[in-house]
Amino acid sequence: MPQLDPSPWFALLVFSWLVFTTIAIPKTLNHEFPNEPAPQTTQTDKTTHWTWSW
């Protein structure tokens, strides 16, 4: 049964992962976002306690 012979499938797997790691991953890592996230303020809003009327 030829599908149980690992030599052609293993070579294809290794070659496809080499292509993936040399082309796709650097393109993904070089992607820049158009808008950088703005830092959030650390100030908290002053709130007042609500006094219940009953």
N, C-alpha and C positions, 0 to 999 in steps of 0.2 A: 504494500500500500504506500504510494508515494507521499501522501500527506503526513505520514508519520516520520519521514526522513527530515530531520531538523536542519540539515545544512543549507538548502536554498532559502528556507523561511527565516532562519536566523540571520543570514547575510542580508536579506531584504529588510528585516527589522532594524539591524544595526545601521545600515545605510540610510534608511528613512529617518532614524533618530539623529544621525549626524547632520543630515540636511536640515532638519527641524531646529537643532540647536545652533547651527551656524547662520541660519537665515531668519527664522521667525522670532527667536528670543531677542536678539539684538534690536530688531525693528520695534518690538514691543517695549523694550526698556528705554529706547531713545525717544519715546513719545512724550511730548510736553503738553500739559494742560493749558488752554488759553487763558484761564483765570486762576490765579493762585488764591488759595483760601486766605481770607482776612483773619488776623488774630482776634479772638474774642476778648472783650473787656472782663476784668476781674471784679468790677464794681457790682455790688448787689443793690437792688432797688430797696428803698426804705418803705416798708409796709407798716400799716397801723393795724392793731387788733380790732376786730369787730365786736362791739358789745351787743349782746343779744338783748332784745327788748322785752322778753318775757321774764 
